[in-house]
């Protein structure tokens, strides 16, 4: 599939995240990324920054492989997928996307 814009991509992204456990693991990983970012800034410890992609993608990929039973969109659409992670995260906070 080819997407001309993120607006076209996002419905596909949401369809790849129908499983509630997968979405919750994404939320957990994204929250941990933010904690690590703040920790890295506060402590000036580079290890927190190195851990960020492992935390974010680790939880998300567990959700996809074991609960959603699909391949993460990151492999095919890395930039749109990263944007989608943060849009979905924000929408989960405000209740637009269910936990």
Protein Blocks (a to p, Z undefined) as FASTA:
>chain_A
ZZfbfklmmmmmmmmmmbfklmmmmmmmmmmmmmmmmmmmmnopaklmmmmmmmmmmmmm
mmmmmmnopacfklmmmmlmmmmmmmmmmmmmnopacZZ
